[in-house]
């Protein structure tokens, strides 16, 4: 099965973190929103610092990773901040 590979970019650190292979982008977008808005979530302290990117694909049968030419932003932490 081909999975989406996503990563969270921390703008304050200037790097990508939390690499994950997921079956659907929608589910990881929802989880990212929870991570930047949850009262007990570390990322909720500075949600504007974080962006979620689709960075490639992974074939989970053969273990092959295929990167995108350039990461594609799929969510921004600041879009979940109210006010």
LOZAMAR-393888 format. One record per residue: residue number from 1; residue in three letters; x, y, z of N, C-alpha, C in turn. Coordinates in steps of 0.05 Angstrom, whole numbers, plus 32768, in hexadecimal, padded with zeros to 4 digits. Layout:
% residues N
> NUM ala X Y Z X Y Z X Y Z
...
***
This chain:
% residues 83
> 1 unk 8011 7FE8 8000 8000 8000 8000 8012 8019 8000
> 2 unk 800A 802D 7FF2 8019 8046 7FF1 800F 8058 8007
> 3 unk 8020 8061 8018 801A 8073 802E 8025 808F 8028
> 4 unk 8018 80A2 8034 8022 80BE 8033 8036 80C2 8049
> 5 unk 804D 80CE 8043 8061 80D5 8057 805E 80F2 805D
> 6 unk 805A 80F9 8076 8056 8115 807E 806B 811C 8094
> 7 unk 806F 8135 8097 8081 813F 80AC 8078 815A 80B5
> 8 unk 807E 8160 80CE 8077 817A 80D9 8090 818C 80D9
> 9 unk 808C 81A4 80CE 80A3 81B7 80CD 80A0 81C9 80E5
> 10 unk 80B5 81CB 80F5 80B6 81DE 810B 80C6 81F6 8102
> 11 unk 80B8 820C 80FD 80C5 8224 80F3 80D9 8230 8107
> 12 unk 80D3 822D 8120 80E6 8238 8134 8100 8229 8134
> 13 unk 80FF 820F 8130 8118 81FF 812E 8124 81FF 8112
> 14 unk 8113 8204 80FE 811C 8205 80E2 8121 81E9 80D7
> 15 unk 8110 81D5 80E0 8114 81BA 80D6 80FA 81AB 80D6
> 16 unk 80FA 8194 80C8 80E3 8182 80C7 80E6 816D 80DE
> 17 unk 80CF 8167 80EA 80CF 8154 8100 80B7 8141 80FD
> 18 unk 80B5 812E 810E 809E 811C 8110 8095 8110 80F5
> 19 unk 80A7 8103 80E8 80A2 80F5 80CF 808E 80DE 80D4
> 20 unk 807A 80DB 80C3 8067 80C5 80C6 805D 80BC 80AB
> 21 unk 8056 80A2 80A9 804A 8097 8091 802D 8091 8097
> 22 unk 801B 809C 8088 7FFE 809A 808E 7FEE 8092 8076
> 23 unk 7FD7 8085 807A 7FC7 807C 8065 7FB6 8092 8058
> 24 unk 7FB0 80A7 8067 7F9F 80BC 805C 7FA8 80D7 8067
> 25 unk 7FA9 80EA 8055 7FB1 8105 805D 7F9D 8112 8070
> 26 unk 7F83 810D 806B 7F6E 811A 807C 7F71 8113 8099
> 27 unk 7F77 80FA 80A0 7F7A 80F3 80BC 7F91 8100 80C9
> 28 unk 7FA7 8103 80BB 7FBF 8110 80C7 7FBB 812E 80C9
> 29 unk 7FAB 813A 80B7 7FA5 8156 80BA 7F94 815B 80D3
> 30 unk 7F81 8149 80D8 7F71 814B 80F1 7F83 8148 8109
> 31 unk 7F94 8134 8109 7FA6 8130 8120 7FB9 8148 8124
> 32 unk 7FC2 8154 810F 7FD3 816B 8111 7FC4 8182 811E
> 33 unk 7FAB 8186 8116 7F9A 819A 8123 7F97 8196 8141
> 34 unk 7F94 817C 8148 7F92 8176 8165 7FAD 817C 8173
> 35 unk 7FC3 8177 8166 7FDD 817C 8172 7FE3 8199 8176
> 36 unk 7FD8 81AB 8165 7FDE 81C7 8169 7FC8 81D6 8179
> 37 unk 7FB3 81C8 8180 7F9E 81D5 8190 7F99 81C7 81AA
> 38 unk 7FA2 81AF 81AE 7F9D 81A1 81C8 7FAA 81AF 81DF
> 39 unk 7F9A 81B1 81F5 7FA4 81C0 820C 7FBE 81B4 8218
> 40 unk 7FC1 819A 8216 7FD9 818D 8222 7FEE 8187 820D
> 41 unk 7FE9 818F 81F4 7FFC 8189 81DE 8013 819D 81DE
> 42 unk 802B 8194 81DB 8043 81A5 81DB 8041 81B9 81C4
> 43 unk 8038 81B0 81AC 8037 81C2 8195 8022 81D8 8198
> 44 unk 800F 81D6 81AA 7FFB 81EA 81AE 8006 8204 81BB
> 45 unk 801E 8202 81C6 802A 8219 81D2 8033 822E 81BD
> 46 unk 803A 8224 81A5 8043 8236 8190 8039 822B 8175
> 47 unk 801F 822A 8171 8014 821D 8159 801D 822A 813F
> 48 unk 8023 8243 813F 802B 8251 8126 8047 8248 811D
> 49 unk 8055 823A 812E 8070 8231 8127 806F 8217 8116
> 50 unk 8058 820A 8113 8056 81F0 8107 8046 81EF 80ED
> 51 unk 8050 81DF 80DA 8043 81DA 80C1 8045 81BD 80BB
> 52 unk 8030 81B1 80AF 8030 8195 80A7 8035 8194 8089
> 53 unk 8048 8182 8082 804F 817F 8066 804D 8162 805D
> 54 unk 8044 815F 8044 8045 8145 8036 8061 8145 8029
> 55 unk 8071 8131 8030 808D 8131 8026 8093 811A 8013
> 56 unk 8080 8106 8011 8086 80F0 7FFF 8072 80D9 8003
> 57 unk 807A 80C2 7FF9 806A 80A9 7FFB 807B 8092 8005
> 58 unk 806E 807F 8010 807C 8066 8019 806C 804E 8010
> 59 unk 8079 803B 8004 806C 8022 7FFD 8071 8010 8015
> 60 unk 805C 8009 8024 8060 7FFA 803D 8065 7FDC 8038
> 61 unk 8063 7FD3 801F 8068 7FB7 8019 8086 7FB3 8014
> 62 unk 8093 7FC5 8005 80AF 7FC2 8000 80C1 7FD5 800F
> 63 unk 80B4 7FE8 801E 80C3 7FFB 802E 80D0 8011 801F
> 64 unk 80C8 8016 8006 80D4 802B 7FF6 80C8 8046 7FFC
> 65 unk 80D9 805A 8001 80D1 8076 8004 80D6 8085 7FEB
> 66 unk 80C2 8095 7FE3 80C5 80A6 7FCB 80BF 80C3 7FD3
> 67 unk 80D3 80D4 7FD4 80CE 80F0 7FDC 80C1 80FF 7FC5
> 68 unk 80B2 8114 7FCD 80A8 8127 7FBA 80BF 8139 7FB1
> 69 unk 80BC 8146 7F9B 80D1 8159 7F92 80D5 816F 7FA6
> 70 unk 80BE 8178 7FB1 80BE 818D 7FC6 80A8 8187 7FD9
> 71 unk 80AC 818B 7FF3 8096 8187 8006 807D 8198 8000
> 72 unk 8066 818D 8004 804D 819C 8000 803F 81A1 801A
> 73 unk 803B 81BA 8021 802E 81C1 803A 8010 81B9 8039
> 74 unk 8007 81AC 804D 7FEB 81A3 804E 7FDC 81B0 8066
> 75 unk 7FEA 81BB 8079 7FDC 81C8 8090 7FF0 81DB 809E
> 76 unk 7FE5 81F0 80AA 7FF6 8203 80BA 7FE9 8205 80D5
> 77 unk 7FFA 8204 80E9 7FF0 8207 8105 7FE1 8220 8109
> 78 unk 7FE9 8236 80FE 7FDC 8250 8102 7FBF 8250 80F8
> 79 unk 7FB8 823E 80E6 7F9D 823D 80DC 7F8A 8231 80F0
> 80 unk 7F94 8225 8105 7F83 8219 811A 7F80 822B 8132
> 81 unk 7F8E 8241 8132 7F8D 8254 8148 7F75 8266 8145
> 82 unk 7F64 8267 8159 7F4C 8278 8159 7F53 8294 8164
> 83 unk 7F48 82A8 8157 7F4B 82C3 8162 7F5E 82D4 8153
***
